[in-house]
Amino acid sequence: MVYMHCSIRVADFAAWQTKMYSDRDSQLQAGLTLIQLWRSLDDPNRAFMLLEVQDKETARQHLNPDEVRRSSDAAGVLEFQWCFVESIPVPSV
């Protein structure tokens, strides 16, 4: 399974979170499903997300720089980094 790990810093977490959830249909059309959302205890405007990816190339097209910039500006995003990752089994102790 392929996932996308994101790190984001925003001007206003509550406003960004509302915008993020309202964009769910677009995310689903791009084959992205939010699995987990974490918020930093040290900086409440920094968050980390894990999304399940159905098709890496479709997701990559959804994340084209022009579209990301437009949606980021509208949501008050100050920093946004993402990468595709895979799960690696951890041996039991």
DSSP file (Angstrom, degrees, kcal/mol; ACC not computed):
  #  RESIDUE AA STRUCTURE BP1 BP2  ACC     N-H-->O    O-->H-N    N-H-->O    O-->H-N    TCO  KAPPA ALPHA  PHI   PSI    X-CA   Y-CA   Z-CA
    1    1 A M              0   0    0      0, 0.0    86,-0.8     0, 0.0     2,-0.4   0.000 360.0 360.0 360.0 139.3    0.0    0.0    0.0
    2    2 A V  E     -AB  53  86A   0     51,-0.6    51,-2.6    84,-0.1     2,-0.3  -0.831 360.0-177.7-102.3 140.3    1.2    3.5   -0.8
    3    3 A Y  E     -AB  52  85A   0     82,-3.0    82,-2.8    -2,-0.4     2,-0.5  -0.835  21.6-134.0-127.6 166.4    0.6    6.4    1.5
    4    4 A M  E     -AB  51  84A   0     47,-2.6    47,-2.4    -2,-0.3     2,-0.5  -0.994  14.8-158.4-124.2 125.7    1.4   10.1    1.4
    5    5 A H  E     -AB  50  83A   0     78,-2.8    78,-1.8    -2,-0.5     2,-0.4  -0.893  14.9-170.4-103.3 129.8    2.9   11.8    4.5
    6    6 A C  E     -AB  49  82A   0     43,-2.3    43,-2.1    -2,-0.5     2,-0.4  -0.938  16.8-165.0-124.6 143.9    2.4   15.5    4.7
    7    7 A S  E     +AB  48  81A   0     74,-2.7    74,-2.7    -2,-0.4     2,-0.4  -0.995  21.4 175.6-121.7 132.1    3.8   18.2    7.0
    8    8 A I  E     -AB  47  80A   0     39,-2.7    39,-2.9    -2,-0.4     2,-0.4  -0.995  22.3-163.1-142.6 142.6    2.0   21.5    7.0
    9    9 A R  E     -AB  46  79A   0     70,-2.2    69,-3.2    -2,-0.4    70,-1.9  -0.998  21.8-177.4-124.6 131.3    2.2   24.9    8.8
   10   10 A V  E     - B   0  77A   0     35,-3.0     3,-0.2    -2,-0.4    67,-0.2  -0.796  37.2-124.9-127.5 163.9   -0.8   27.2    8.6
   11   11 A A  S    S+     0   0    0     65,-2.5     2,-0.3     1,-0.3    65,-0.1   0.850 104.9  15.2 -75.2 -35.4   -1.8   30.6    9.8
   12   12 A D     >  -     0   0    0     63,-0.3     4,-2.5    64,-0.2    -1,-0.3  -0.892  65.5-160.2-146.0 107.2   -4.9   29.4   11.6
   13   13 A F  H  > S+     0   0    0     -2,-0.3     4,-3.0    -3,-0.2     5,-0.2   0.900  91.9  50.7 -58.0 -46.1   -5.4   25.6   12.3
   14   14 A A  H  > S+     0   0    0      1,-0.2     4,-2.0     2,-0.2    -1,-0.2   0.909 112.7  46.2 -61.7 -43.2   -9.2   25.7   12.7
   15   15 A A  H  > S+     0   0    0      2,-0.2     4,-2.1     1,-0.2    -1,-0.2   0.922 114.9  47.4 -65.3 -43.5   -9.7   27.6    9.5
   16   16 A W  H  X S+     0   0    0     -4,-2.5     4,-3.1     1,-0.2    -2,-0.2   0.917 110.0  52.7 -63.0 -43.1   -7.4   25.3    7.6
   17   17 A Q  H  X S+     0   0    0     -4,-3.0     4,-2.5    -5,-0.2     5,-0.2   0.903 108.5  50.2 -62.0 -41.6   -9.0   22.2    9.0
   18   18 A T  H  X S+     0   0    0     -4,-2.0     4,-1.9    -5,-0.2    -1,-0.2   0.933 113.6  45.8 -60.3 -46.1  -12.4   23.4    7.9
   19   19 A K  H  X S+     0   0    0     -4,-2.1     4,-1.0     2,-0.2    -2,-0.2   0.904 111.6  52.6 -63.7 -42.3  -11.1   24.0    4.4
   20   20 A M  H >< S+     0   0    0     -4,-3.1     3,-0.7     1,-0.2    -2,-0.2   0.932 111.6  45.1 -60.1 -47.4   -9.3   20.7    4.3
   21   21 A Y  H >< S+     0   0    0     -4,-2.5     3,-1.3     1,-0.2    -1,-0.2   0.839 109.0  56.1 -68.1 -32.1  -12.4   18.7    5.3
   22   22 A S  H 3< S+     0   0    0     -4,-1.9     3,-0.4     1,-0.3    -1,-0.2   0.699 102.3  58.1 -72.1 -17.1  -14.6   20.7    2.8
   23   23 A D  T <X S+     0   0    0     -4,-1.0     4,-2.0    -3,-0.7     3,-0.3   0.231  72.5 112.3 -93.1  12.7  -12.1   19.6    0.0
   24   24 A R  H <> S+     0   0    0     -3,-1.3     4,-2.8     1,-0.2     5,-0.2   0.864  71.1  54.6 -57.5 -41.6  -12.8   15.9    0.8
   25   25 A D  H  > S+     0   0    0     -3,-0.4     4,-2.3     1,-0.2    -1,-0.2   0.909 108.8  48.6 -61.4 -41.7  -14.6   15.1   -2.5
   26   26 A S  H  > S+     0   0    0     -3,-0.3     4,-1.3     2,-0.2    -1,-0.2   0.897 111.6  50.3 -63.9 -40.1  -11.6   16.5   -4.5
   27   27 A Q  H  <>S+     0   0    0     -4,-2.0     5,-2.9     1,-0.2     3,-0.3   0.924 110.4  49.3 -63.7 -44.3   -9.2   14.4   -2.4
   28   28 A L  H ><5S+     0   0    0     -4,-2.8     3,-1.7     1,-0.2    -2,-0.2   0.892 107.4  54.4 -63.3 -39.2  -11.3   11.3   -3.0
   29   29 A Q  H 3<5S+     0   0    0     -4,-2.3    -1,-0.2     1,-0.3    -2,-0.2   0.818 107.4  51.7 -63.5 -29.1  -11.4   11.9   -6.8
   30   30 A A  T 3<5S-     0   0    0     -4,-1.3    25,-0.3    -3,-0.3    -1,-0.3   0.405 123.5-108.4 -85.7   2.5   -7.6   12.1   -6.7
   31   31 A G  T < 5S+     0   0    0     -3,-1.7    23,-2.6     1,-0.3     2,-0.5   0.748  75.7 135.4  78.6  24.0   -7.5    8.7   -4.9
   32   32 A L  E   < -C   53   0A   0     -5,-2.9     2,-0.5    21,-0.2    -1,-0.3  -0.921  30.8-176.3-111.3 127.8   -6.5   10.2   -1.5
   33   33 A T  E     -C   52   0A   0     19,-2.1    19,-3.1    -2,-0.5     2,-0.3  -0.983  27.7-126.0-124.6 121.4   -8.1    9.2    1.8
   34   34 A L  E     +C   51   0A   0     -2,-0.5    17,-0.3    17,-0.2     3,-0.1  -0.502  33.6 169.9 -66.9 122.7   -7.2   10.9    5.0
   35   35 A I  E     +     0   0A   0     15,-3.0     2,-0.3     1,-0.4    16,-0.2   0.799  62.9   5.2-100.1 -42.7   -6.1    8.2    7.5
   36   36 A Q  E     -C   50   0A   0     14,-1.8    14,-2.4     2,-0.0     2,-0.4  -0.999  53.7-164.9-149.4 142.7   -4.7   10.2   10.3
   37   37 A L  E     -C   49   0A   0     -2,-0.3     2,-0.3    12,-0.2    12,-0.2  -0.998  11.8-173.3-129.6 127.1   -4.2   13.8   11.3
   38   38 A W  E     -C   48   0A   0     10,-3.3    10,-2.3    -2,-0.4     2,-0.4  -0.907   9.3-154.5-118.4 148.6   -1.8   14.9   14.0
   39   39 A R  E     -C   47   0A   0     -2,-0.3     8,-0.2     8,-0.2     2,-0.1  -0.984  26.7-112.4-122.7 134.0   -1.4   18.4   15.5
   40   40 A S        -     0   0    0      6,-2.6     6,-0.2     3,-0.5     7,-0.0  -0.373  12.3-152.1 -65.5 137.0    1.9   19.5   17.1
   41   41 A L  S    S+     0   0    0      1,-0.2    -1,-0.1    -2,-0.1     0, 0.0   0.776  98.2  47.0 -76.3 -27.7    1.8   20.2   20.8
   42   42 A D  S    S+     0   0    0      1,-0.3    -1,-0.2     2,-0.0    -2,-0.1   0.748 125.6  25.5 -86.4 -25.4    4.6   22.7   20.5
   43   43 A D    >   -     0   0    0      3,-0.2     3,-2.2     1,-0.1    -3,-0.5  -0.836  66.8-163.8-140.4  97.8    3.1   24.6   17.6
   44   44 A P  T 3  S+     0   0    0      0, 0.0    -1,-0.1     0, 0.0    -3,-0.1   0.569  89.4  60.3 -65.1  -7.0   -0.7   24.4   17.3
   45   45 A N  T 3  S+     0   0    0    -33,-0.1   -35,-3.0   -32,-0.1     2,-0.4   0.216  89.7  85.1-102.7  14.7   -0.5   25.7   13.7
   46   46 A R  E <   +A    9   0A   0     -3,-2.2    -6,-2.6   -37,-0.2     2,-0.3  -0.955  57.1 174.5-114.0 135.0    1.7   22.7   12.5
   47   47 A A  E     -AC   8  39A   0    -39,-2.9   -39,-2.7    -2,-0.4     2,-0.4  -0.921  20.5-152.1-137.1 161.6    0.1   19.5   11.5
   48   48 A F  E     -AC   7  38A   0    -10,-2.3   -10,-3.3    -2,-0.3     2,-0.3  -0.990  16.4-168.7-133.4 140.6    1.0   16.1   10.0
   49   49 A M  E     -AC   6  37A   0    -43,-2.1   -43,-2.3    -2,-0.4     2,-0.4  -0.945  15.7-155.9-132.5 151.6   -1.2   13.9    7.9
   50   50 A L  E     -AC   5  36A   0    -14,-2.4   -15,-3.0    -2,-0.3   -14,-1.8  -0.996  19.1-176.1-124.1 123.7   -1.2   10.4    6.6
   51   51 A L  E     -AC   4  34A   0    -47,-2.4   -47,-2.6    -2,-0.4     2,-0.4  -0.949  25.0-126.8-120.5 139.9   -3.3    9.7    3.5
   52   52 A E  E     -AC   3  33A   0    -19,-3.1   -19,-2.1    -2,-0.4     2,-0.5  -0.693  26.1-147.7 -81.0 137.6   -3.9    6.4    1.7
   53   53 A V  E     -AC   2  32A   0    -51,-2.6   -51,-0.6    -2,-0.4   -21,-0.2  -0.934  18.6-174.4-114.1 121.1   -3.1    6.7   -2.0
   54   54 A Q  S    S+     0   0    0    -23,-2.6     2,-0.4    -2,-0.5    -1,-0.2   0.900  83.9   9.5 -76.9 -42.9   -5.0    4.6   -4.5
   55   55 A D     >  -     0   0    0    -25,-0.3     4,-2.3   -24,-0.2    -1,-0.3  -0.946  64.8-152.7-143.6 117.4   -2.9    5.6   -7.5
   56   56 A K  H  > S+     0   0    0     -2,-0.4     4,-2.5     1,-0.2     5,-0.1   0.869  95.8  49.6 -60.4 -41.3    0.4    7.6   -7.1
   57   57 A E  H  > S+     0   0    0      2,-0.2     4,-2.1     1,-0.2    -1,-0.2   0.885 110.7  49.4 -69.9 -37.8    0.3    9.3  -10.5
   58   58 A T  H  > S+     0   0    0      2,-0.2     4,-1.7     1,-0.2    -1,-0.2   0.921 113.5  47.3 -64.3 -42.9   -3.3   10.5  -10.1
   59   59 A A  H  X S+     0   0    0     -4,-2.3     4,-1.3     1,-0.2    -2,-0.2   0.908 109.6  53.4 -63.5 -42.0   -2.4   11.8   -6.7
   60   60 A R  H  < S+     0   0    0     -4,-2.5     3,-0.3     1,-0.2    -1,-0.2   0.895 107.3  51.3 -61.1 -40.7    0.7   13.5   -8.1
   61   61 A Q  H >< S+     0   0    0     -4,-2.1     3,-1.3     1,-0.2    -1,-0.2   0.879 106.7  54.4 -64.1 -37.1   -1.5   15.2  -10.8
   62   62 A H  H 3< S+     0   0    0     -4,-1.7    -1,-0.2     1,-0.3    -2,-0.2   0.791 106.1  54.6 -63.7 -28.2   -3.8   16.5   -8.0
   63   63 A L  T 3< S+     0   0    0     -4,-1.3    -1,-0.3    -3,-0.3    -2,-0.2   0.003  75.4 149.3 -97.6  27.5   -0.8   18.0   -6.3
   64   64 A N    <>  -     0   0    0     -3,-1.3     4,-2.6     1,-0.1     3,-0.3  -0.338  58.3-113.7 -62.9 146.3    0.4   20.0   -9.3
   65   65 A P  H  > S+     0   0    0      0, 0.0     4,-2.4     0, 0.0     5,-0.2   0.827 111.9  50.7 -54.8 -40.9    2.2   23.2   -8.2
   66   66 A D  H  > S+     0   0    0      2,-0.2     4,-2.1     1,-0.2     5,-0.2   0.929 114.1  43.7 -64.8 -44.6   -0.4   25.7   -9.5
   67   67 A E  H  > S+     0   0    0     -3,-0.3     4,-2.6     2,-0.2     5,-0.3   0.909 113.8  50.5 -67.5 -42.0   -3.3   24.0   -7.9
   68   68 A V  H  X S+     0   0    0     -4,-2.6     4,-2.6     1,-0.2     5,-0.2   0.912 110.7  50.3 -62.2 -41.9   -1.5   23.5   -4.6
   69   69 A R  H  X S+     0   0    0     -4,-2.4     4,-2.6    -5,-0.3    -2,-0.2   0.927 112.1  47.0 -63.1 -44.8   -0.5   27.2   -4.5
   70   70 A R  H  X S+     0   0    0     -4,-2.1     4,-1.9     2,-0.2    -2,-0.2   0.947 117.8  40.5 -62.5 -49.5   -4.1   28.3   -5.2
   71   71 A S  H  X S+     0   0    0     -4,-2.6     4,-1.4     1,-0.2    -1,-0.2   0.857 114.9  53.2 -70.3 -33.1   -5.7   26.0   -2.6
   72   72 A S  H  X>S+     0   0    0     -4,-2.6     5,-2.7    -5,-0.3     4,-0.7   0.926 108.6  49.1 -66.3 -44.7   -2.8   26.7   -0.1
   73   73 A D  H ><5S+     0   0    0     -4,-2.6     3,-0.9     1,-0.2    -2,-0.2   0.912 111.2  50.4 -60.3 -42.4   -3.3   30.4   -0.4
   74   74 A A  H 3<5S+     0   0    0     -4,-1.9    -1,-0.2     1,-0.2    -2,-0.2   0.792 114.3  44.6 -66.4 -28.0   -7.0   30.1    0.2
   75   75 A A  H 3<5S-     0   0    0     -4,-1.4   -63,-0.3    -3,-0.2    -1,-0.2   0.403 114.5-111.3 -99.1   1.7   -6.5   27.9    3.3
   76   76 A G  T <<5 +     0   0    0     -3,-0.9   -65,-2.5    -4,-0.7     2,-0.4   0.820  53.2 171.3  75.0  30.8   -3.7   30.0    4.9
   77   77 A V  E   < +B   10   0A   0     -5,-2.7   -67,-0.3   -67,-0.2    -1,-0.2  -0.616  16.9 176.9 -79.3 129.3   -1.0   27.5    4.3
   78   78 A L  E    S+     0   0A   0    -69,-3.2     2,-0.3    -2,-0.4   -68,-0.2   0.774  71.7  12.1 -99.1 -36.2    2.5   28.8    5.1
   79   79 A E  E     +B    9   0A   0    -70,-1.9   -70,-2.2    -7,-0.1    -1,-0.4  -0.994  62.7 178.0-141.7 143.3    4.5   25.6    4.5
   80   80 A F  E     +B    8   0A   0     -2,-0.3     2,-0.4   -72,-0.2   -72,-0.2  -0.913   4.6 168.4-150.2 121.3    3.6   22.3    2.8
   81   81 A Q  E     +B    7   0A   0    -74,-2.7   -74,-2.7    -2,-0.3     2,-0.3  -0.984   7.3 172.4-129.8 143.5    5.8   19.3    2.2
   82   82 A W  E     +B    6   0A   0     -2,-0.4     2,-0.3   -76,-0.2   -76,-0.2  -0.986   7.8 179.7-146.4 155.9    4.7   15.9    1.2
   83   83 A C  E     -B    5   0A   0    -78,-1.8   -78,-2.8    -2,-0.3     2,-0.4  -0.982  31.6-113.4-153.7 150.3    6.2   12.6    0.1
   84   84 A F  E     +B    4   0A   0     -2,-0.3     2,-0.3   -80,-0.2   -80,-0.3  -0.676  42.5 177.3 -81.8 136.8    4.9    9.2   -1.0
   85   85 A V  E     -B    3   0A   0    -82,-2.8   -82,-3.0    -2,-0.4     2,-0.3  -0.892  21.0-143.2-136.0 164.2    5.8    6.4    1.5
   86   86 A E  E     -B    2   0A   0     -2,-0.3     2,-0.4   -84,-0.2   -84,-0.1  -0.937  28.9-106.3-126.7 154.4    5.3    2.7    2.0
   87   87 A S        -     0   0    0    -86,-0.8    -2,-0.0    -2,-0.3     0, 0.0  -0.640  29.0-159.1 -81.6 132.3    4.7    0.8    5.2
   88   88 A I        -     0   0    0     -2,-0.4    -1,-0.0     0, 0.0    -2,-0.0  -0.956  24.6-114.7-112.1 125.4    7.7   -1.3    6.4
   89   89 A P        -     0   0    0      0, 0.0     0, 0.0     0, 0.0     0, 0.0  -0.308  24.2-142.0 -59.8 138.1    6.9   -4.2    8.8
   90   90 A V        -     0   0    0      1,-0.0     2,-0.1     0, 0.0     0, 0.0  -0.892  21.0-118.8-101.7 127.4    8.4   -3.7   12.2
   91   91 A P        -     0   0    0      0, 0.0     2,-0.1     0, 0.0    -1,-0.0  -0.374  29.8-114.1 -66.5 143.2    9.7   -6.9   13.8
   92   92 A S              0   0    0      1,-0.1     0, 0.0    -2,-0.1     0, 0.0  -0.462 360.0 360.0 -75.2 150.8    8.1   -7.9   17.0
   93   93 A V              0   0    0     -2,-0.1    -1,-0.1     0, 0.0     0, 0.0   0.410 360.0 360.0 -97.2 360.0   10.2   -7.8   20.1
